[in-house]
Amino acid sequence: MSAPPHEKRRPARGGAQGINRPPEPYHGDKAGATLSERALVGALLQDFDRVMPIVQAAGVSGASFTDPVCLAAWCAMGTLRAGGKIVDLVSVPEAMSGDAADNIVALGDCVAACPTTAHAQFYIEQVRQVEKRSALHAAAKMAVEQLDRGGAFEVVAGQLRAATEGAGDGTGREPPYSIRAWSDRCAM
């Protein structure tokens, strides 16, 4: 038996939340991180020149992305912009490695995840929050491993403190829009 017709309906564009409200905040799952990253890339593809200054100010860099499609798109955008070319839904898939047709389908999902660029700041905050949590998790894991190996508590505590003080504010990092910042992360 098939589902009743009311269960087969697809949600309106922007999901059940509607196009004029930002989505619910990310609360720690990998799918939420990927969705926020894809929505941010979608916003950049829709209006790069308006969204990129906000991205820069927030300190988003290639290290902020965990989704391979988003990272590839980010790298392609950096390459295009460094070459003085336009960044849009036509040029980015062509600049990405692999088949341009496959890339445009993947980037279409990114654009669909961002129904309006008005919520770009929200997506940026979500991406940065995931990056901060990942950095803190890595620092805590390192601290536990060092303590298990007999590391001095004061030294480990100092390293952990240093890692948490800089988490999320972008200090000590290359400006996210510099050529070096793009190329360092994209050279993987």
Salt bridges, closest charged atoms under 4 A:
GLU7 OE2 - HIS6 NE2 3.78
ASP47 OD2 - ARG50 NE 3.57
ASP49 OD1 - ARG81 NH2 2.60
ASP67 OD2 - ARG38 NE 3.19
GLU131 OE1 - ARG128 NH1 2.38
GLU131 OE2 - ARG173 NH1 2.64
GLU145 OE1 - ARG149 NH2 3.86
GLU174 OE1 - ARG180 NE 3.86
ASP184 OD2 - ARG180 NE 3.08
